[in-house]
Amino acid sequence: MRKDIWLFIFFFGLVFFSWPIISIFRNNFTVYPFVVWIILIAIILLTTFLGEKEDRGG
């Protein structure tokens, strides 16, 4: 598996949980962290499954 995608996921989480981005969504703060967290989990899930498929030669 390429490390580039894992760095992208890390920086995606870092940017979207940083204070300037969170302050934009100040009114919907109770929903925002959960939405970002679900998106991060979905990206990690897809990356893992696609990486396993490539490792098997598929």
Sequence and secondary structure as in RCSB ss.txt:
>XXXX:A:sequence
MRKDIWLFIFFFGLVFFSWPIISIFRNNFTVYPFVVWIILIAIILLTTFLGEKEDRGG
>XXXX:A:secstr
  HHHHHHHHHHHHHHTSHHHHHHTSTTTTTHHHHHHHHHHHHHHHHHHHHHHHHTT 
